[in-house]
Amino acid sequence: MSVETMDVTPPRRRLAAPARRAGILRAAVDVFGARGYGSPGMAEIAAEAGVTRAVLYDHFSSKRDLFISALNEQSAIFLGHVGAHIAGDGSPRERMRGTVDAVLSFAERHPAAWALLYKNDVHGDPDVDAAWRESRRSRSAAVAEMLADDIGADAGTPRADLIVEMLVGALSAGAGEWRREFPDVPRSEVVDAAMNLLWTGMKRMG
């Protein structure tokens, strides 16, 4: 008497909706960070996330909705990462050094998110462009408020916002891009060089 071999492979468990949404957002950050907003389609992002287009549209009504959701999520993550260093113990100079290191470490560890937040600034959609500019402005205002006492400028003033924009611009377009070409240089050395320039300049402005 023969015994048939039964397939005892457990059924594949479906991800809960929050976990699936989080996976879609991770895929969107990777795709938008690498290729910008205009080029990829929802099918490409769905494939990257390992879901069908129907599932993707269950969570996000359009590519614009998905992009802005990913943008807002990563903006909040960036502010939490940087804010933890700004609010740390130590002198103003030590907190500023921690902030510079935090910005560079975020760019280093999360290149796709960094590109989404600071590099891909033209999207070919007026609503998305406006959302991107507002997101950047809000981040600068939040960082300026956290740094106000240390940089000698009142939060909410054009001067405070300008100092933060120059700080982030120098770190993103300057030090961050330079380090991509010279990855073997320790981040601590880049932070030291940035502090020698930025902190001296801000103290003179103050």
Secondary structure, 3 states (H helix, E strand, C coil): CCCCCCCCCCCCCCCCHHHHHHHHHHHHHHHHHHHCCCCCCHHHHHHHHCCCHHHHHHHCCCHHHHHHHHHHHHHHHHHHHHHHHHCCCCCHHHHHHHHHHHHHHHHHHCHHHHHHHHHCCCCCCHHHHHHHHHHHHHHHHHHHHHHHHHHCCCCCCHHHHHHHHHHHHHHHHHHHHHHHHCCCCCHHHHHHHHHHHHHHHHHHHC
